């Protein structure tokens, strides 16, 4: 999301005028959409039906909800962005525009906090292995529900306060929110910005601290020769945390510097740098599938089995199709 006290709906100032540039972004977003849709769907099917992610049950629940959030973001954020870039404007209606804003805030924030929950949970599992035996799926579901309630409260507040504040932004060719001075009092606006920014800040802080503590704890266990560490789970958490922090770092730089750079003083910062920030953040949606494939043996075996099934199906269909074609001709 761009700065809520600025409106970027002027095509002349903020639009992408070169068709080649828009086509490049369409290609990039299409890769993100297809990769996220296929990868996260495989994660959900593999974990729900085939037990393909063999980790602690509470971690599996967080991974499933994280994949679900990414799928929803693909349909409600990335796909409308592709259509808007192709049309060079928004033609999908006001209701969908509001839905795009709501889903982006709700599930984008939830994804950040779920990564934090994943890192913190793995640290607690390694720190307290006996207590971890009693961690239940119910606790994971309730934690996720609390995260989603928290994340949905802020866009709900904004839409109730001023639904007309949702508009189409030419920065990232998607829907955003503008806090009008006529409707938002200074104290309310400040509270709203702190609430939205606080999600990312808390998520990043918890992820970094939990990951660093997990790394030192794992080293201490190895040095003591205690054994019993599940390195696959540790590597998944550490790689997920590293990717998350690296992709969110430019976003943090933007939101910090945004307060000190005048809106009309630097188009390079408020337009071009913001676009780079947003498209880097999108990499979070596709990273998890590749991380699980790289680090988790059970998930790789699941993928191999699905590839064999598809190959066998195609090999059966090939001769049948050829025979049908010969009969018709």
Secondary structure, DSSP 8 states (H G I E B T S, - for coil): ---TT-----HHHHS---HHHHHHHHHHHHHHHHHHHHHHHHHHHHHHHS----S-HHHHHHHHHHHHHHHHHIIIIIHHHHHHHHHTS--S-HHHHHHHHHHHHHHHHHHHHHHHHHHHHHHHHHHTHHHHTT--HHHHHHHHHHHHHHHHHHHHHHHHH-GGGEEEETTTTEEEE---TTTS-HHHHHHHHHHHHHHHHHHHHHHHHHHHHHHHHHHHHHHHT-----HHHHHHHHHHHHHHHHHHHHHHHHHHHTTTS-TTT-HIIIIIIHHHHHHHHTTHHHHHHHHHHHH-HHHHHHHHHHHHHHHHHHHHHHHHHHHHHHHH-
